[in-house]
Amino acid sequence: MADGGLSRAVHARLLRRDAGVRVFGVRAGAGRLAPPATTERGLSVDESRLYLVTPPLSDGAAFAPALESALSAAPVACLRLRIAADDEALIRRVADPLREICHSHDVAIVVTDHFRMVRALGLDGVHLANPRLNLREVRKTLGADAIVGGFAGCSRHQGMMLAEAGADYVAFGPVAHSELGDGQVADENLFAWWSEMITTPVVAEGGMNIERAAIFAAHADFIAVESAVWDHAEGAAAGVRAFSALLDTV
């Protein structure tokens, strides 16, 4: 991959800002996707609004077949790695095989929080879930080419702070009630307001299933999915196809 392992095609789709167009794979106007980018090899880069999140992983090789199946089924914008423990050797074991699969499908791959590992592992960026991590400082460390996204929970204020700091996207969630967390839910109104008022792309996540995706896709640029794909009764590929088909209609 060019630029220290980062794909130019990924950058074209995920990072570049053009006048009037949100670009982390994104809609230009109401519900319309921006025109697809083209790689330096002349290959068409399919736009996608589907953002996959792994379960907490401790074995990248064991997860690789499910990922290969998922990414072969339909276009995906990004994969977020979640690592089961804060251990450098473990992060490397998880990331190495999965990075190769993602880049072979021209899919961006980011890791949760471990921004200092991004360049060493040839990843495309980081998703900041820990509010104690300073996005501006992370950007200085990784540079302009890296994807730096942030999680804002259910807080408009936190989301605006991340956007002002230069986040490439802001994620809100969870979108469904859970026994975990503080009981707050990011509702449809939050995404509707954001899509009207803020230009930074927005991701809906947390408890996402196909029924909720049909609701939140009306306002969110990206739909982040975890268990509804990996635990799909017919396999990960079927899960990706189901969400992709839905998002193509919204």
Residue pairs with C-beta under 8 A, 6 or more apart in sequence:
1 7
1 103
1 122
2 8
2 40
3 11
3 145
4 119
4 122
5 99
5 103
5 119
5 121
5 122
5 123
6 122
6 124
6 145
6 146
7 39
7 103
7 106
7 108
7 124
8 39
8 40
9 37
9 38
9 39
9 40
9 43
9 45
9 106
10 106
10 107
10 108
10 124
10 147
11 145
12 37
12 38
12 39
12 45
13 23
13 24
13 25
13 37
13 45
13 47
13 77
13 108
14 23
14 24
14 25
14 77
14 78
14 108
14 124
14 147
14 168
15 23
15 24
15 145
15 147
15 168
16 23
17 23
18 34
20 28
21 28
21 34
22 28
22 34
22 199
22 200
22 201
22 221
23 34
23 201
24 77
24 147
24 149
24 168
24 169
24 201
24 221
24 222
25 33
25 34
25 47
25 48
25 49
25 77
25 78
25 201
25 221
25 222
26 33
26 34
26 47
26 201
26 221
27 33
27 34
27 49
27 221
28 34
28 35
31 218
31 250
33 47
33 49
34 47
36 44
36 45
36 46
36 47
37 45
38 44
38 45
39 45
39 106
43 106
45 106
46 75
47 75
47 77
48 74
48 75
48 76
48 77
48 244
48 247
49 77
49 217
49 220
49 221
49 222
49 223
49 247
50 74
50 75
50 76
50 77
50 222
50 223
50 225
50 240
50 243
50 244
50 247
51 76
51 77
51 78
51 79
51 80
51 203
51 205
51 222
51 223
51 224
51 225
52 70
52 76
52 78
52 79
52 80
52 224
52 225
52 226
52 229
52 240
53 79
53 80
53 82
53 205
53 224
53 225
53 226
54 63
54 67
54 79
54 80
54 81
54 82
54 98
54 226
54 230
55 82
55 226
55 227
55 230
56 82
56 83
56 84
57 63
57 81
57 82
57 83
57 84
57 94
58 83
58 84
58 85
58 90
58 94
59 93
59 94
60 93
60 94
60 95
60 96
60 97
60 98
61 93
61 97
63 94
63 98
64 97
64 98
64 101
66 230
66 235
66 236
67 79
67 98
67 101
67 102
67 236
68 101
69 235
69 236
69 237
70 76
70 229
70 230
70 236
70 237
70 239
70 240
71 79
71 101
71 102
71 105
71 107
71 240
72 105
72 237
73 236
73 237
73 238
73 240
73 241
73 244
74 240
74 241
74 244
74 245
75 244
76 105
76 107
76 240
77 107
77 108
77 222
78 107
78 108
78 109
78 110
78 124
78 147
78 222
79 98
79 102
79 107
79 108
79 109
79 110
80 109
80 110
80 111
80 112
80 127
80 224
81 94
81 95
81 98
81 109
81 110
81 111
81 112
81 123
82 112
83 90
83 91
83 94
83 111
83 112
83 114
84 90
86 114
88 117
91 111
91 114
91 117
91 121
92 117
92 121
95 109
95 111
95 117
95 121
95 123
96 121
98 109
99 109
99 121
99 122
99 123
102 108
102 109
103 109
108 124
108 125
108 147
109 123
109 124
110 118
110 123
110 124
110 125
110 126
110 127
110 147
110 149
111 117
111 118
111 121
111 123
111 126
111 127
112 126
112 127
112 129
113 126
113 127
113 128
113 129
113 130
113 133
114 126
115 126
115 128
115 133
115 138
115 141
115 142
115 148
116 141
117 123
118 124
118 125
118 126
118 142
118 146
119 142
119 146
124 146
124 147
125 142
125 146
125 147
125 148
125 149
125 168
126 138
126 142
126 146
126 147
126 148
126 149
127 149
127 150
127 151
127 171
128 135
128 138
128 148
128 149
128 150
128 151
128 162
129 151
131 151
131 158
134 165
135 148
135 150
135 162
135 165
135 166
135 167
136 165
136 166
138 148
139 146
139 148
139 165
139 166
142 148
147 168
148 166
148 167
148 168
149 167
149 168
149 169
149 170
149 171
149 203
150 162
150 165
150 167
150 169
150 170
150 171
151 170
151 171
151 172
151 173
151 205
152 158
152 159
152 161
152 162
152 170
152 171
152 172
153 172
153 173
153 184
153 186
154 172
154 173
154 184
154 185
154 186
154 190
156 190
156 193
156 194
159 170
159 172
159 194
159 198
159 202
160 198
162 170
162 200
163 170
163 198
163 200
167 200
168 200
168 201
169 200
169 201
169 202
169 203
169 221
169 222
170 194
170 198
170 200
170 201
170 202
170 203
171 202
171 203
171 204
171 205
171 224
172 186
172 190
172 191
172 194
172 202
172 203
172 204
172 205
173 186
173 204
173 205
173 206
173 207
173 224
174 181
174 185
174 186
174 205
174 206
174 207
175 185
175 186
175 187
175 204
175 205
175 206
175 207
175 208
175 212
175 216
176 185
176 206
176 207
176 208
176 209
176 212
177 183
177 185
177 207
178 206
178 207
186 204
186 206
188 215
188 216
188 218
188 219
191 202
191 204
191 216
191 218
191 219
191 220
192 218
192 219
194 202
194 219
195 202
195 219
195 220
195 221
201 221
201 222
202 219
202 220
202 221
202 222
203 220
203 221
203 222
203 223
203 224
204 212
204 213
204 216
204 217
204 219
204 220
204 222
204 223
204 224
205 223
205 224
205 225
205 226
206 224
208 216
208 223
208 224
208 225
208 226
208 228
209 228
210 228
210 242
210 243
210 246
213 223
213 225
213 243
213 246
213 247
214 246
214 250
216 223
217 223
217 246
217 247
217 250
218 250
223 243
223 247
225 239
225 243
228 239
228 243
229 236
229 239
229 240
229 243
230 236
230 239
231 239
232 238
232 239
232 242
